[in-house]
Amino acid sequence: MNLDRFCYYYLFATLPILVLPKVLLYGGMGSVGIFFVLALYKKQLRYMFLAIAVALSYAITLWKISQAELVQVEKLSEKIQIVQILKQQEYQTAIAKRENGVRIYLNWQSETPLYLDRFYQAELTIRPISSRLNEGNFDRQKWYFAQNIQQISTVRNAILLEQQSVPFRTAWLERAKMATSELDTQGLLLALAFGERAWLKQAHWDIFQQTSTAHLIAISGLHIALAMGIGVLFARIGQWFLCRLGIDQAVRFNPFFAKSIGFCFALGYSFLAGFAIPTVRALIAICLVLLCQVVRRYYTSWQLWWRCVALLVLLDPMALLSDSFWLSILAIASLITWYQFFPMEKYLPVKWQAKGIGKFSIKSIRFACGLLHLQLGIWLIFSPVQLYFFDGIATFGLLANIIIVPLYSMVLVPLILVSLITDNLFYTWQIADWLANWSIVLLEPLATWVELNYQQQWQLLSLNLFILTLLYMWQFRQKWQKKWWISPLIALSFYTVKVIPHFWGRIPQVEWLNFDIGQGLAMALIYWEDNQKKAILYDTGASWRGGSMAQLEIIPYLKREGVDVKAIFISHDDNDHAGGVEDLLEVFPHATFISPSNKRYNETLSTPCINGKQWQFGGVKLEAIYPIQQVERAKNADSCVLVVKLGEYKLLFTGDSGIQQERQFIHQVGRVDFLQVGHHGSNTSTSQTLLANSQPKFAIISAGRWNPWRLPNLQVEKRLANYGVTSLNTAKVGMVKVSFDERGYKINTARTKWSPWYQNYFGK
């Protein structure tokens, strides 16, 4: 077994860490142990090392799980150090290090200002890792593990401790903040200089996201490689001067002198970025490549890629959980594939030779063609990765990258580094600010992001495959000119793979979704009509300054599934139920808005939800049985109560209705199959009278895990159990999906015992 096979086998053996539940991780460890014993028996030393490497990765993963399971809820006062500020705009979040070295995620609610690398005596409410979990949406628990965060806490009181000195990088950052305090693009400049995005304006960040240029803002492999390139360039210029002067023979002819200087530049830029995880990965990859050159071993691009990836995973198995890790390595793999199978010379068979002024023009044209070729390759080959992580494309992303990548790489970033080194001696911060503003002005008209549902994503990938096949066949056009039909056939076959299950698979007639939105309520009834998915929403979750659960959880899911919302019901006007109405009506302006109150959320007039009202959407029938009349502002007692009929099945939605209201409408309900537990499981709802009369089989509780009222109430859970009702709490199981068809119904939850280990319910 050579080194290449070692890397292949190691990566394929560790990839299951991404998807295995905890119990199967132990099974994986056992399998590796058996493999080690066999290798020992056969005296295969290399396979023994392979088994040890794989076992080490699994052992680290299991150790991370055990550490997360040991965390208990506790309140204490402790000295902490802020190691990273994540958000410094509408709200404040940070990562800190405790006295025992444990990294902890902080929701900073203290009035004490938050400073990087400073020490605080903080009152902590320590909690185990926990987050919302909705199908296909952002998995924060996975992100916690990728960032080596073991605990979370809210900080309401903290005292800034006196320090004799602060780290050099922090002092440099504070000096740069002071120098750029009056500049409009301060946040952007600091992000490019130090990798700190806490001060980046949300409006600017949105523009970069909507143009697929956000990769320029986070200091990663691209920036470290750029810093190394600048260092190599300066070293080459220095060597040229030494050569002209005829001195320093050893330096001017040393083949590794320039690369050593370049590595020092890369190391320095990584230091500025606080040796963030992506920069450390880039440095490790650079070290590996340089080491191969020092020992004078030649490897292909793919060999270097496999070895770098294997080394990175071996050093930190949690890298497998990092989106930035996958984006980086797959971007490089895409470029290797593009240049290997679609080289520019195959499509522009031009002799790039000229003299004098013409030589400069030819080089400029070649550079422009090369840049276009590069961006086209990223667009065509990297699209599957982009769609997987972001569920959409930037309409003008190709054009935006062609403009901005050279501008930032060759002008703005070097200018920022000059500003840092010279301490703004030549007013370069002001020049950088003007340039950054100008770049944003250029990008703003191009900021058009299109969210694609699964069907549209597959269509786009089929089109990309068609184009790639044509481009590949063009290289050998004399051979393939009579077989042009192969390209559309391949694309059509690829598209059919997605379409066939739509006709032959078991498609639910109606899906009832209970979103996991923390302390609040948001549900959807999704049905098919005119060959399209449509939805009825009941409640929309909470909102806050600068965001809402609708933006974070509901809208992304609906967009990704290609669902059009036809109606939005709200039970009442409390924020945890109606907070997302405005956001949803903005995205789905033609939806009918139905409410028990007269409160206006936008220009859309509400249809009253009062006793006797009935609606039908596709095969979904809804009947309002409470309240009696519409009010100016609906409170808990005014909740819109619905009986939903899905063929032979009945559902009861009660909002936040109390026991008194239940006694008024219970005679209209009859037996139901599913119950939405009122008021998040409060003891003021879900009475014995309601349960005795409705006799539900299943009850869904929507509550936040750490809600201050400790809902659901134990008495309510006991009542449900006494009546033989199976209850599901979104705080424990995540999103609940009930699928109805002609055969019956099926209940799926986002979190099960077979979910990936990082989605476990940690703590008690």
N, C-alpha and C positions, 0 to 999 in steps of 0.2 A: 504493500500500500504506500503510494507516494504522498507527498504533501497535498496535492490537489484533491485526491480522493479523501484524505483525512478531513479537509475543509468541507467537502460535499457531505460526507457521512455525518460530521458533527452538526452542521446546520440542519440537515433533514431530521436528525434525531432530537434537536432542541426546538424546532418549530412547533411541535405539539404543545409546548408551554403556553402558546397563545390561546389554545382552545380547551385544554383538558380541565375537568373539574379536579378538586383536591384529591378525591379518592383514587382517580386514575393517575395522578402524579406519583402516588406511592406505588401504583402498579408499574409505572415507567421506571421508577428507581429499582424495583425488583427485577425487571427485565434487563436493565443495565448491569445489575449485579450478576445475573446468570451469564450474560455475555462476557463479563470480566472473568468469571471462573473458567469459561470455555477457552478464552484467549490465553489464560494462564496455563491451562492444561495443554494447549497446543503450542505453548511457548511463543506466542505471537506478541512481541513487545509493543509494536505499534498499535495493535488493536487494544491492548491493555491501556495504553495512554489515551486512546479514543474513549474507552469506557470510563476512565477516570475523569476526562474533560466533560463528558455528558452528565455523569453522576454529579459532578460539582455544580453544574448549572441547575439541575433539578434540586439539589440540596439547598442551594441559595434560595430558590423559589419557595421551597417548603419552610425554610427559616423565616422568610418574609411573611408567610401566612401565619406562622406561629406567633411572631411578634405582633401582628395586627390583632390576633385573637386574644392576646393577653391584655390589651388596653381596656380599661374600665373607666366609666364616667367618674370624674372626681374634680373637685374645686381646690385650687391651691394658688399660693403666691410664690413666684419663682423668677429668678434672673434669666432672661432670654436675650439672644442676639439676633437682630434682623439680618438675614443673609440675602434676601431678595424681596424687592417690592414689586408686586404684580399689578396692582391697580391703584391709581392715585387721583382718579377723576370723580365720578359720581359717588363712589364708595371706595373703601380702602381694604385691600387684601395683601398679604405678605407671607413669606416663608421664613420661619425663625428656627434657631437651633437652641435646644434646651441645654441645661447644665450637664446632662448625661449624654449629650451628643445627638439626641434624637431630633430629626427634622419634623417640624410641625407646621401645618397650614393655619394661618390666622385670619379670622374675619375681624378686622380692626375697627372697633366702635368707640374707642377712647378719644377724648378731645386732645390728648397729648399728640403733638406732631410725630409723624412716622419718618425716621431717618435710617438710611442704609448703613449697615455695619455698626450701629450703635446698640448699647446695652440698655435694657429696661427691666424694672421690677414690675412684673405684670400679674394681674389676677386672672388666672386661666381657668376655663371650664373645659377640661380635657375630655375628649370623646373619641370613640373608635372611628376609623375610616367609614364614611357613609355618604351615599349620594342618591339622587333620583336615578331611575333606570327605565327608559322608554325605548322600545324596539327601534334600532337604527339611529338613535340620537347620540349625542356626546356622552361618553361613559367616563364620568369624573373619577370613579374609583380606579379605573385603569390608569388614568392620568396621575393619580396620587402615587401609585406604585412605580410608574415610570420615572417620577421625580424623587423617588426614595422618601416619600412622606409617609410617616407611620401613624400620625395622630392629627386631629383637627381641634380647633378651639376658637371660642369667641373671646375677645379682649374688650372689656368695657372700662377698665381702670388700669392705668399704667403710669409709672414715673420714670422719666428719662434720667439715667445715671450719669454722673460725671466721669469723664474719661481724660486721661493724660494726653492721649493721642489717638488718631484714627488711622486705619490703613492708608497707604499711599494712594491706592486707586480711588478710595472713597474721597480723600481730600482733593484729588484731581477732578473727580466727578462734581463735587460741590463747587469747585472753582469754575468749571465749565458751566454749571447751572447759573452761577452769578453772572458770568460773561454773556450768557444767552438769554437772560431773564426778560429782556425787552423784545426779543425776537419772536415773530409769529410762529416760526417752525421749530421752536426750541425742542419740543418733544421728539420731532423727527431727527434733528441733529444729534440729540443725546442717544437716541436709539441706534443710529448708525455709528456713533463713536464708542459707546459703552455697552450696547446691547440691552439697555434699560428702556423698556417700553411703557413704564408706568406713567410717564408724562406726555405720551403721544396723544394728540387730540383724536377723539372718536371719529370726527368727520374726516380727518386725514387717513386714519386706519381703514375706514370704509372705502375710500377711493382706491387704496392699494389692494384691498381684498377684491373689489369689483373689477379690477383690471389685471388680476393674476400677477401682480408685482409685489405682493406682500413678502415674498421670499427675500426681497432686497432689504427688508427692515430688520429681520432677525439675523443677528450675526451667526453665520453657520459656515459650512465648508466653502461656499462661494467666496465669502469675505476673507476667510483665512488664506485660501488659495490666491486671492487678489493681493493680500498683504505680502505673501511670499513672492509673488510676481513683481511687485514694486521693489522689494528688497533685492531680488536678482537683477532687476534693471539698474538700480543704483550701483550695485556691485560691478556690473558690466561696464557702466560708464566710468567708474573709478579705475577699473582695470585698463580701460582704453587710455585714460589720462596717464596712468603709470607707464603704459607701453610707449606713449608718445614722448614721455620724459626719459625713458630708457632706464628706469630704476625699479627696484623691488621685483627681481626676477621670480622669486618664489611665489609671490601672491598673484602676479599677473598671469602666470601660466598654470596655476593650480586649478584643476577642473572642478573642485568642490568648494572653492572659495565663494563664488557667487551663490551657490545653493546654501551654503552655511549662513551667509548674510540674509538670504531670503527666509531661511528657517527662523532666524532671530527676529525678523520682522513679523512672521506669523506668530511666533511665541509672544511677542509684545502685544500684538492685536488681541490675542487670546487673553492676555493679562488684563487688557482694557475691558474685555467682555466678562471679566470675573471668572474666567475658566468655566464658563457655562458648559453643560453637558454636550451640546452640539459642537462647540469649539474644541473640546477635549477629544471628541471622536475624530474631528478633522486633523488635529495634531498627530494622533496615533496613526492615522492613515498616511500622513506625510512622512512620519518617521519610518514606517514600514517601507514605503517606496524608496526613500533615501538610503535605507539600509541595504536594500537590494542593489542599488547602484554602487554603494561603497564596496560591497563584496563582489561586484562585477558579475551579477547574475541577471540574465535577461528573462523577463516574463511577459506574456501577452497581457493585454488590457483585462481580459476576462480572468486570467490567473491572479492578477493583482487585486481585482475586484473581489473574487471569492476569498482570498486570504485576508483582505482588510475586513470584510464583513464577519468572517469567522473569528478574527482576533477581537473585534469590537464586542461581539456577543459573548465570547469567552471571558472578557474582562468585566462585562456587565450584562448578565442575562436579562435584566429588566429593560434593556434597550429594545427588546422585542415588543414591548408594550408601548413604545414611543412612536407617535405619528411622525415626528420630525426625523427620526431614524429611518423609517421606511420611505418617507418622501426623499430624503437625501440619497440613500443607496439606490432606489429605483430610478431616480432622475439620472444618476451616473450610468446605471445599466441601460437606460433608454438611449443615452448619448452614445454609448459604446455600440449598441445595436444599430443605431442610425448611421454612424460613420463606417461601420463594418459592411453593412448591406446596401447603404444608399450614399456612397461617397459623392461629393459635389462634382468631382472630375468626370463622373459618368454622364452627367447631365449638361455640363458646360465644358465640352472638349476644346477649350481655348488655350492657346499658347500665351501664358502670362509673361510676355517678354517685351521690353521696350527700353529706350535709352532717354536720358535727360528728363525733361518735364513729363514726357509721355510715360516714363517709368513710374513717377509718382501717381499719375492718373490711373494707370493700370493697377497699382497696388491698392488705391482707394476703392476702385471698382471691385477688385477681388475681396477686399475686406468687407464691403457692403454685401456682396453675394454670399460670402461666408457667414455673415451674421444672419442673413435671411435664411440660409440653409440650416443653420443651427436652430433658430426659433421654429422653423417649419417642422424640424425633426422632433423637437420637444412637444409641439402641438399635436402631431400625429401619433407618436408612440407613447407619450406620457399621459395622454387623455384618459385611458382606463384608470390610472392611479388617481388622477385629479377627480374623476367622477366618483370613485369609491370614497374618497375622503371628504369631498366638498359638495357632491350632488348637483353640480352645475358647471357652467363655463362662463368665462368673460368673453362677450361677443367680440370685443376689440383687443383681447389679450395679446394676440400675436403682434399687432401694431404697437401696443403699449410697451411690450418688452423690447421690441426693436429700437424704440426711441429711448427708453429709460435705462435699460441695462448698460449700454455704453456710457451714457451720461453719468450715472452713479459710479460705475466701476472705474472710469478713467478720469473723472473730473471731481465729482462731489466728495466721494470717500477720501481720495488723496488730499483734497482741500481741507477736509475736517481733521485729518491726521496732522497736517501742517499747522492748523489752528491750535491743536493740542500741544504740539511740540514747541511752537513759538509763543504760546500763551497769548495769542491774538495780536502779536506784535505788528502784523501788517494788515490788521482789520479783516482777517480772512473769515472770521465768524460771520460778519455782515455780508461778505460776498457769498458765503455758503448759504446763508439765509435767503438771499435774493435768488440764488440758483435753485434752492429747494422750493421756494414759492413758485418760481417759473415752471418747475417740473410738475407741480401740483396743478397749475393752470393748464398745462398740456394734457395731463391725465384726466382731469375732471370731465371733459366732454366724452371721453372714452370709457368712463366708469359705468358700464352696463353689464350687470350680472344676470344671467338667465338660469333659473333653477329648473332642473329637468327631472321628470319622474322616471321610474325605472324603464318604462317602455321607450321613452325618448332617449334615454341614455343608451339603450341597446341599439336603437336606430343610428345614433351618432357613431357608435363603435363599429357598426356594420359599414357605414360610409367611410370611416377611417381605414378599415380593412380593405375596402374596395380601392381606395386611393393608393394605399401602400402596395397592394398587389399590382396595380397598373404601373407604379413607379419602378417596382422591381422588374417587371416584364419589359419595361422600356429599355433597361440596360442590355437586354438580350433580344431586342425587337426582331432581329433577323430570324431568330429561332422561334419566337412566339407570335409572329405577326398573323399566322393563320389560326392561332388559338386564343384570340383576344377574349373569347367568351368565358374563359376560365376565371377571370377576375370577378365579374358580377356573380358567377356561380358560387364562388367561395364566400362572397359577402352575403348572398342570399341564404346559403346553408347556415352560416353563422347566425343570421337573423332568425331563421326557422327554429333553431335550438331554443330560443326564448318564446316563440309564438306557439309552438305545438302544445306545451303543457297548459296553455291558456284554454285550449279547446278540449283536451283530454283529461286534465287534472280535475280535482274536486274543488270547485270554486264556491265559497260560501255565498248564500243569498243575502245575508245581513251579518255584519260584524258589529258587536257592541264593545267599544273600547273605553276603558277607565284609565286615563292618563295618570302617571305618577308625577304629581306636581307639588309634592310637599303638602303643607297645610292648606288645603283648598279643595276645590272640586272642578273637574273638567271631564266630560264624557262625550262620546261620539257614536252615532249609529250610522254605519256606512253600508250603502246598498248599491245595487247595479240598476241603471236605467239608461236606455239608449246606448248600450255598450260602453258606458262610462261610470266610474265610481262617483257617487254623490254622498253627501253627509248631512246629518242633522246633529247639531251640537247642543249639549245641555250643560251650561256653565263653562266658564273660560279661565278659571284660575286667577291668581293675584297679579297685581302690577305694582311697580315702584318707580321712583324717578330714574328714567333712562332705560327701563326694560319691563318685561312682563313674561309670565309663563307661556302666554300665547306665542311670543316671539321665540322663546327658547325651546319649547317642547311641542306645542300643538301645530303651529304653522309649518315648521320643517317636516314633520311627519306627514301632514296632509299633502304638501307639495311633492314630497318624494314618492308618495303613493298615487299621485295624480288624481286627487280627490277634489271635487268642486262642492263647496258648502252651499246648501239650499236654504237652510234655516238655522237660526241661532236662538235657542231658548236660554233665558237666565232664570234661576230659581228666585233670586232676590238681589238687592243692590249692594250687598256687602262686598268689599274689595276682593276677598279670597274666592268669590264666585263670579263676579262681574268685571274683574280688573282687566281682562283681555279683550273686552267687547270692541273697543275702538280699534285696536290693532287688527282684529279679525274682520271687522267691517271695512277697513281700509284695503285689505287683501281680497276680500270677497264682497264687493259693494252691492251685488245683486241679491245677497242673502236676505231672507225675510227675518226681521228681528221681532222676537216675541217675549214679552215681559209682563210681570204682574203689576208694574208701576208705570207712571207717566214720565219718569226721568229720561231726559234726552242725553244720549251718548255721542251722537253726531247729528248730521242732518237727516238720518234715517228715522222715520216715524215707527213707533213700536205697535205691534198688534197685541191686544190684551190677552193674557193668559188667565182666564177665569173659568169657573165651573161651567161645564157644558160645551165648551169650545172643543172642536175636533179638527184634526188635520190628517192628511194621508200623503205620504211621499213614497212612491214606488210601492213596495209591499209592506211598508211600515205605517201602522195606524197609531195615532196618539190622541188621547183624550185628557183634557184638563179636568180635575175633580176638586181643585182648590187653588186659589181663594175664591170667595164669593164675588168680590168686586175689586177693580183696579184701585191702587192707592198712589199717592204722590211719590213716596219712597218706600220700597218694599224692604221690610226687615225679616228676621227669621220666621216670625209667625205668619208672614204674608207669602211664604214660599210657594212657587208654582209647582204643584204636585201633578205628575203625569202618570197615566197608565198606558203602557206601550204594548201593542199587540203585534207579534211577529208570527203569523200563522197560528199554530196551536199554543205558542208560548206567550207568557205575559211577564212584563217587567214593571216594577214600581219605582219611580223616581220621586224622592220626598224632599230634596234640597236640605234645608235646615229646619224643617217643621218640628214642632214640639209635641209632647204627649197630648196637650189640649187640642191641637189641630188634628192629630191622628184620630181622636175620638169623633171628630166631625165628619171626616171623609172616609173612614174605614168601611162603612156600610156600602160604599160604591166600588170597593176594590175587588172583593172576592179572593179566590186563591191565585197566587202568583208563583212564578218559578224563580225569579231573581228579584232581590231587593237592594236598592241603594240605601245603605244605612244612613239615617238622618243625622245631621249636625256632626259628622265625622266620628260618630260613635259616642257622643255625649250621653250622659245618663238622663238628660232632659228629653230624649227621643227614643224611638224603637221600644215602645211599651209592650208589655205582655199582651195587651189587647190587640195591638197591631199584628204581632207574631201569631197569636192564636187564630185570628181571622184570615190572615193572608197565607200562612203556612208556607213560606218560601223554602226552596231547597238550598239556595246559595245567597249569601249576602256579601256585598262589596263595600269595604270601608276605605274612604280616601282621607288619609291623614299624614301629617309630617312626622318623621321619626322623633324629632326632638322638640315637638310642640310644647309650649309652656303649660298646657292644660292636661298633659299626659293622656291624651286621647289615643285610642278608644278606651272608654271607661271599663274597668274590670267587670262591673255589674252587667253592662251591655253584652260583653263577650260571654258571660255566664248565661244570660237569658237566651242568646242565640244558640249556645250549646245545649241548653235544656230542651229547646224545641227542635233539636236535631238539624239545625241550620249550619251548613259549612260556610265559614266566613273567610274572606281573603282581604288582607290589609295591604294596600299599595306600598306602605312604608316598609313592609317586609318582602313582598313578592314583586314589587315594581308594577309596571303596566299589566293590566288584566285585559285579555282579549277573549271574548266569547263569540264563537263562529256558529251561525245557524244555517242549516240547509235541510233538504228533504229527508235526510237520514237522522237528524237530531241536532245536537249541539256539541261543541268541543271547547273546553276551557284551556287557555294557554296563559302562562305568566312569564314575564321577562326574566325573573330570577327563580331558578329551580335548583335542585340538588345536582343537576347535570350541567349547570351553567359553568362557564370558565371560572377558575378559582378566584380571580380578582373581583368577581361580581358577588362574592359571598356576603352574607349578612354577618358582619363582624360585631363582636360584643354582645351585650344583652339589652 
